[in-house]
Amino acid sequence: MTPQPQPLGRDLLDRNRSYYDLLWSDASLIEPQRFNTWPLVQSLLPTAWRRLEVAPGLRPRLPLLGTQFVDISAPAAAKLRARGAQCIVAEATKLPFARGTFDLVCALDVVEHVDNDEGVVAELARVTRGGGCLLISAPLHPERWTPFDTIVGHRRRYEPQRLLEMLSRHELRVERTAVFGMQPNSRLVGIGMWWLLNHRERAMWWYNRVFMRIGLRFQKRLQFAEGMLAGDNVDEVLLVCRNAGDRHAPRDPRL
């Protein structure tokens, strides 16, 4: 199934902001310790004094305290700040930080949602210090496109080699990867699409209060492989990347 046409540029940004403003306005923040990414994050914290997470919504994976958050949704930013986190409203293609500011940068479920994915990766690499770590995720295999991709606002799925080449252009070296995310079956997708089209606010209520909680209970432990994992059946991948660029890039003294 091929992707459905979607608005481009500023229209796409406005559509994403509208969708996530509605989603996060009626949602509660879930602590990062509840996700299966937490053991990985814990292992990286000792060398990650300065941290950034881009577009976490109310599902942050990095610690709330001591991490700088950036999101396009004002309701999400407000709720993060209410929990003591530092969060600003900004776009992933225009991060307001100096080159090499952060030791650890996290951007999960981001690049597949934007038109200018190359620009987002360039920004993520720019603000990560040389030798620093970037956590990024992306859905794989365009031929595996389903209505679920349309529902959640994906612009694309990636051929694994194309994803690796894009990261490499920005001096991001993939150290290890793991199968990531959940893919609902076709029946659940169909039901979800009907509710979103006909009763969007009610659908968001069920997602936030019921399905998200069920999903947390059935998370699988992340199993990492060196380099890019193999397998045509991998739906989404989490990549642990190292910035192989300038190790002496200055940090932003304001942070």
Steps between C-alpha positions, in 0.01 A plus 500: 500500500641839403493803729203732470565859380543739791553875539853627458717750682327738738163330443648171620649668808164659583324168453748320726471772765119485491502119530744491790347799681175304512677178601706653781233736631308202638796278593714445808877487497650151516830475686801393290572217744188319377628452145720217375757760393584580863778238548673638190460858621634408845811350342569828316436746782844483668660674199196712404513812715322712239196342343236592241180323402315616190122457461437280805139612542395355834700181443856613586776238503773711664486609866266790566752683715822610334376450143410775253179416311373647172151445360266669250202448731437774755274276718774235518764762583284645775440161661870414486587831666236434767696187591823696540644437152660762277300517178470751218270510198711474184534305175738209449640667188591815694642397835602813696828361635865539410700234320616214722290605802379155612661170600181301439217583258179299465250532213262204480219483245597832346675475160220303334247776585666793321558596137858611558638194677852584376473840666389344829789252502740784418373696801517200732859433392591867530397534865657166600861540607773306324508157661152557642206263462179535298199273550268497200224272375332450164252262330653276233403356159269717283325186376372440854295822498162454673206723596667531841777706338239736361317529833810605692621743234798321350643658187710197412656170595870447441701249309768400756786594267350840424465570872862402563619720215308801632651457846847453352475826304482676835786303655272288715636148542250229593639296790205272575131459425192329642148418386278779627137609521168325454298424185126440558331233294284600204171460688608735780627750242164496325315560824742778595460673164119497528508653848757763403296604199163503675572558869853640524483631858351174626767303314772708664341434840515124448855517372629701796312319775473142378713394203816681612485332840448159340792563265731581792419165662590306188828670413780263409853537627722663238748256347791681336716386210821663379453722196173490307292195586397267222150389415229591252237462771635775724232768511680774695857536618669684786853614413776592743729733305833664580589842364830448321540872427704771673566392858604852597185684391402765757201456728236764558607685818139593575418139598 
